[in-house]
Amino acid sequence: MKKLILIFLLFLCYNVYGQSSAAAIKLGIFNPGASDAGFIIGYEGGKYIDENFNFGWSIDWFRKNFVDKTLANSFNEIYGIEESLNELRASTNLYDFPIMMNITAKIPVAPRSKIYATGAVGIDVLIIDYRNFENPENSELKGAFDFSWRIGAGFAYNIGARSELLLEIDYNQSEPSWTYEVDVQPVGKKTFERRYDMSGFMFRAGFRFYY
């Protein structure tokens, strides 16, 4: 509850104290613990109090297909070694949508260049497209959520009076999870926890526009 109150207060401050507006598009590579690295795209909207301080919100999209090796090993231990079948059962598509409130503070280092630090808190919305255990050719959808935070640093270069090029590295922290039950005789019912470590580094480039 305290985390949700914090996010609400940040959203309230965004609407009350913001001055002019800014928008950014960021593209890059995200390497979470749950899967291999993949492409991530994000949009960031915000207000700027002055030329060196932004306050806003962001949403990102990350998709990755992978085999959950931990889950496949659990299937092998409990139901017998059927590596190809259990790997198919553990095949997973992740659709990750971090929705966050963020702040950015800049320090000029040259006439057209600045370095900056950024931080964010929010909710990580994870959609999991997973295989049905009894009929692994069929897939099902499940949603998982977790509180998320992010810190980062970057370099901004002014292209024009109201636009800048961004190069950024971030660390994202979240770990959505959910449980489900499998009933296979003669073993019986077993409950599996699917925990997705979405913590990892992002390397991104993008553009920010002020209006």
C-alpha positions as CSV (number, residue, x, y, z in Angstrom):
1,M,0.0,0.0,0.0
2,K,2.8,2.4,0.9
3,K,4.4,1.8,-2.6
4,L,1.1,2.6,-4.3
5,I,0.7,5.8,-2.2
6,L,4.2,6.9,-3.3
7,I,3.3,6.4,-7.0
8,F,0.1,8.3,-6.5
9,L,1.9,11.2,-4.9
10,L,4.4,11.3,-7.7
11,F,1.6,11.4,-10.3
12,L,-0.1,14.2,-8.4
13,C,3.1,16.2,-8.3
14,Y,3.5,15.6,-12.0
15,N,0.1,17.2,-12.8
16,V,0.4,20.1,-10.3
17,Y,3.9,21.3,-10.5
18,G,4.9,20.7,-14.1
19,Q,5.6,23.6,-16.4
20,S,6.3,23.0,-20.1
21,S,6.1,19.6,-21.7
22,A,8.6,17.1,-23.0
23,A,8.5,13.8,-24.8
24,A,11.1,11.2,-25.5
25,I,11.4,7.9,-27.5
26,K,14.1,5.5,-26.4
27,L,15.3,2.3,-28.2
28,G,17.8,-0.2,-27.0
29,I,18.7,-3.6,-25.5
30,F,17.4,-5.0,-22.2
31,N,19.0,-8.0,-20.5
32,P,16.8,-9.3,-17.7
33,G,17.7,-12.2,-15.5
34,A,14.6,-14.3,-16.7
35,S,15.6,-14.5,-20.3
36,D,18.2,-13.6,-22.9
37,A,18.8,-10.0,-24.0
38,G,16.3,-8.4,-26.4
39,F,15.0,-5.3,-28.0
40,I,13.1,-2.7,-25.8
41,I,11.3,0.4,-26.9
42,G,9.9,3.1,-24.6
43,Y,8.0,6.4,-24.6
44,E,8.5,9.0,-21.9
45,G,6.3,12.0,-21.3
46,G,6.9,14.7,-18.8
47,K,7.1,18.3,-17.6
48,Y,10.2,20.3,-17.0
49,I,10.5,22.7,-14.1
50,D,13.6,24.3,-15.6
51,E,16.1,23.4,-18.4
52,N,17.9,20.9,-16.1
53,F,15.1,19.1,-14.3
54,N,12.4,16.9,-15.8
55,F,9.5,15.1,-14.0
56,G,7.3,12.7,-15.9
57,W,6.1,9.2,-16.6
58,S,7.2,6.4,-19.0
59,I,6.0,3.1,-20.5
60,D,8.3,0.5,-22.1
61,W,7.6,-2.7,-24.2
62,F,9.9,-5.7,-24.1
63,R,9.1,-9.1,-25.8
64,K,11.1,-12.3,-25.6
65,N,10.6,-16.0,-26.4
66,F,12.7,-18.4,-24.4
67,V,12.7,-21.8,-22.6
68,D,12.4,-21.6,-18.8
69,K,15.3,-24.1,-18.0
70,T,14.4,-24.0,-14.2
71,L,10.8,-25.1,-15.0
72,A,12.0,-27.7,-17.5
73,N,14.3,-29.2,-14.9
74,S,11.5,-29.3,-12.4
75,F,9.3,-31.2,-14.8
76,N,12.2,-33.7,-15.5
77,E,12.7,-34.3,-11.8
78,I,9.0,-34.8,-11.0
79,Y,7.6,-36.4,-14.1
80,G,10.6,-38.1,-15.6
81,I,13.2,-37.1,-18.1
82,E,11.5,-36.1,-21.3
83,E,13.8,-33.3,-22.3
84,S,12.3,-32.3,-25.7
85,L,8.7,-32.5,-24.4
86,N,9.4,-30.7,-21.1
87,E,11.3,-28.0,-22.9
88,L,8.3,-27.5,-25.1
89,R,6.1,-27.3,-22.0
90,A,8.5,-24.7,-20.6
91,S,8.6,-22.6,-23.8
92,T,7.4,-19.1,-22.8
93,N,6.7,-15.7,-24.5
94,L,7.1,-12.7,-22.2
95,Y,5.5,-9.3,-22.9
96,D,6.8,-6.8,-20.3
97,F,5.3,-3.4,-19.8
98,P,7.0,-1.3,-17.0
99,I,4.8,1.8,-16.2
100,M,6.7,4.3,-14.1
101,M,7.0,7.8,-12.8
102,N,10.4,9.3,-13.1
103,I,12.7,12.3,-12.5
104,T,15.7,13.4,-14.4
105,A,18.4,15.9,-13.3
106,K,21.0,17.3,-15.7
107,I,24.4,18.9,-15.3
108,P,25.9,20.9,-18.2
109,V,29.4,19.8,-19.2
110,A,29.8,21.7,-22.5
111,P,27.8,24.4,-24.5
112,R,25.6,21.8,-26.1
113,S,26.1,18.7,-23.9
114,K,24.9,17.6,-20.5
115,I,25.2,14.5,-18.3
116,Y,22.2,13.4,-16.3
117,A,20.9,11.0,-13.6
118,T,17.4,9.5,-13.6
119,G,15.3,7.5,-11.2
120,A,11.9,5.9,-11.5
121,V,9.3,3.9,-9.5
122,G,6.2,2.1,-10.8
123,I,4.5,-1.1,-11.6
124,D,5.8,-3.9,-13.9
125,V,3.0,-5.5,-15.9
126,L,4.1,-8.9,-17.2
127,I,2.0,-10.9,-19.7
128,I,3.1,-14.6,-20.0
129,D,2.1,-16.7,-22.9
130,Y,2.9,-20.2,-21.6
131,R,2.3,-23.8,-22.7
132,N,-0.5,-26.0,-21.3
133,F,1.2,-28.9,-19.5
134,E,-1.2,-31.7,-20.7
135,N,-1.4,-30.2,-24.3
136,P,1.8,-28.4,-24.8
137,E,0.9,-27.5,-28.4
138,N,-1.7,-25.1,-26.9
139,S,-0.8,-21.9,-25.1
140,E,-2.5,-19.9,-22.4
141,L,-2.1,-16.3,-21.1
142,K,-1.4,-15.2,-17.5
143,G,-0.7,-11.8,-16.0
144,A,1.8,-11.0,-13.2
145,F,2.6,-7.7,-11.4
146,D,5.3,-6.3,-9.2
147,F,6.6,-3.0,-7.8
148,S,9.4,-1.8,-9.9
149,W,12.2,0.8,-9.6
150,R,14.9,2.0,-11.9
151,I,18.0,4.1,-11.8
152,G,20.2,5.3,-14.6
153,A,22.7,7.8,-16.1
154,G,23.1,9.3,-19.5
155,F,24.4,11.9,-21.9
156,A,22.3,14.5,-23.7
157,Y,23.4,16.5,-26.7
158,N,21.3,19.4,-27.9
159,I,20.4,19.0,-31.6
160,G,18.4,22.2,-31.6
161,A,16.8,24.7,-29.2
162,R,14.1,22.2,-28.2
163,S,15.5,18.7,-29.1
164,E,18.3,16.5,-27.8
165,L,19.9,13.2,-28.5
166,L,20.1,10.8,-25.6
167,L,22.5,7.9,-24.7
168,E,21.5,6.1,-21.5
169,I,22.3,3.1,-19.3
170,D,19.7,2.0,-16.7
171,Y,19.3,-0.7,-14.1
172,N,15.7,-2.0,-13.7
173,Q,14.5,-4.0,-10.7
174,S,11.3,-6.1,-10.5
175,E,10.4,-9.8,-10.0
176,P,6.7,-10.6,-11.0
177,S,5.5,-14.1,-10.1
178,W,2.5,-16.4,-10.1
179,T,1.6,-20.0,-9.2
180,Y,-0.3,-22.7,-11.0
181,E,-1.3,-26.3,-10.4
182,V,-0.6,-29.4,-12.6
183,D,-2.5,-32.6,-12.0
184,V,-0.8,-35.6,-13.6
185,Q,-1.4,-39.2,-12.4
186,P,0.1,-41.1,-10.7
187,V,2.1,-38.3,-9.3
188,G,-0.9,-36.2,-8.5
189,K,-1.2,-32.4,-8.1
190,K,1.9,-30.3,-7.9
191,T,2.0,-26.5,-7.5
192,F,4.7,-24.6,-9.5
193,E,5.8,-21.0,-8.9
194,R,6.8,-19.1,-12.0
195,R,9.0,-16.3,-10.9
196,Y,10.4,-13.9,-13.6
197,D,13.5,-11.9,-12.6
198,M,13.0,-8.8,-14.8
199,S,16.0,-7.1,-13.1
200,G,18.8,-6.1,-15.4
201,F,20.6,-3.5,-17.4
202,M,19.2,-1.4,-20.3
203,F,21.4,0.3,-22.9
204,R,19.4,2.8,-24.9
205,A,19.5,5.7,-27.3
206,G,16.8,8.1,-28.2
207,F,15.5,11.7,-28.8
208,R,13.7,14.1,-26.4
209,F,11.6,17.0,-27.7
210,Y,10.4,20.0,-25.7
211,Y,7.2,21.8,-26.5
